[in-house]
Amino acid sequence: MKRLFDIVISSLLIMVLSPILLFIATLVRIKMGSPILFKQKRPGLHEKPFYLYKFRSMKEIKDQQGNLLPDHLRLYAFGKFLRKYSLDELPQLINVVKGDLSLVGPRPLLMEYLPLYTEEQSKRHLVKPGITGWAQVNGRNGISWEDKFKLDVWYVNHQSYLLDIKILWFTIIKVIQSDGVNQSVDVTMDEFKGTNINDVKEHI
């Protein structure tokens, strides 16, 4: 039922929002050039990797050595606007239709974080990741990594159809209010470096 719900809702949203998607894609192309989409490998269900899609929100500006400049130097007003209202996340509806994501589930993080999770934190990968989740409606990027993972695991242990509906409703409210987008919209979330070096699991 959850998969059917994901397909129906995400497909309807893509159709309804197609003019907005096209408009944003055009603006990204004009203001930041190609590619329009940012694509990055992320861990999915049971840590199986997939490519996550977003609208680009940062320019590809490099230093004299060819290295990308820090995020805050590449994030301009247009990118901040996309992030503030989560418009950069809209292409992930394609990931939902493909089956990489669910509408609701723990957010897919970076592949390099996998070896850093404790055994308990790794339980977040027992369900399909989502566009939004329990952690996103309870603080989003304004809470610590440890609290975020606790909320993710809580969702894994208590998931239900009614809970998903509740999370989707709270997500709409949070996006409208642009609540908890980041500690600062100018920067990305701090890098996760492990909860405690003694508790970090060996990931093979």
Residue pairs with C-beta under 8 A, 6 or more apart in sequence:
1 161
2 102
2 161
2 164
3 99
3 102
5 103
5 161
5 164
6 96
6 102
6 103
7 96
7 97
9 103
10 93
10 96
10 97
10 103
11 97
13 93
14 21
14 93
14 94
14 97
17 90
17 93
20 87
20 90
21 90
21 91
24 55
24 82
24 87
24 90
25 36
25 55
27 78
28 36
28 55
28 56
29 36
31 76
31 78
32 56
32 58
32 59
32 60
32 78
32 79
33 60
35 56
36 55
36 56
37 53
37 54
37 55
37 56
37 91
38 53
38 54
38 55
38 56
38 57
38 88
39 51
39 52
39 53
40 51
40 52
40 54
40 110
41 49
41 50
41 51
41 52
41 111
42 49
42 50
42 51
42 52
42 108
42 109
42 110
42 111
42 129
43 49
43 108
43 109
43 111
43 114
43 125
43 129
44 50
44 100
44 101
44 108
44 125
44 128
44 129
45 125
45 126
45 127
45 128
45 129
46 125
46 126
47 114
47 125
49 111
50 95
50 100
50 108
51 100
52 92
52 95
52 100
52 101
52 108
53 91
53 92
53 94
53 95
54 88
54 89
54 91
54 92
55 82
55 87
55 88
55 90
55 91
56 79
56 88
57 75
57 78
57 79
57 80
57 82
57 83
57 88
58 71
58 74
58 75
58 76
58 79
59 74
59 76
59 79
60 68
60 74
61 68
61 69
61 73
61 74
62 68
62 69
63 69
68 74
71 187
71 188
72 186
72 187
75 83
75 186
75 187
79 88
80 185
80 186
81 87
82 88
83 181
83 182
83 185
84 178
84 181
84 185
85 175
85 178
86 175
86 181
89 131
92 101
92 131
93 131
95 101
95 131
96 102
96 103
96 131
100 128
100 129
101 108
101 128
101 129
101 130
101 131
102 127
102 128
102 129
102 130
102 131
103 130
103 131
103 132
103 164
103 168
104 130
104 131
104 132
104 133
104 163
104 164
104 167
104 168
105 127
105 128
105 129
105 130
105 133
105 155
106 124
106 125
106 127
106 129
106 130
106 133
106 134
106 135
106 152
106 155
106 156
107 129
107 130
107 132
107 133
107 135
107 136
107 152
108 129
109 192
110 192
113 192
114 203
115 200
115 201
115 202
115 203
116 192
116 193
116 194
116 195
116 200
117 124
117 149
117 200
117 201
117 203
118 195
118 196
118 199
118 200
118 201
119 201
120 149
120 153
121 149
121 152
121 153
121 195
122 201
122 203
123 152
123 153
123 156
123 157
124 149
124 152
124 153
124 156
126 156
127 155
127 156
127 159
132 167
132 168
132 171
133 151
133 152
133 155
133 167
134 151
134 152
134 154
134 155
134 163
134 167
135 143
135 147
135 148
135 149
135 151
135 152
135 155
136 167
136 171
136 174
136 180
137 167
137 170
137 171
137 174
138 151
139 147
139 148
139 151
139 180
140 174
140 179
140 180
140 181
141 180
141 181
141 182
141 183
141 189
142 180
142 182
142 183
143 151
143 180
145 190
145 192
145 195
146 195
149 195
155 163
173 179
174 180
182 188
182 189
183 189
183 190
194 200
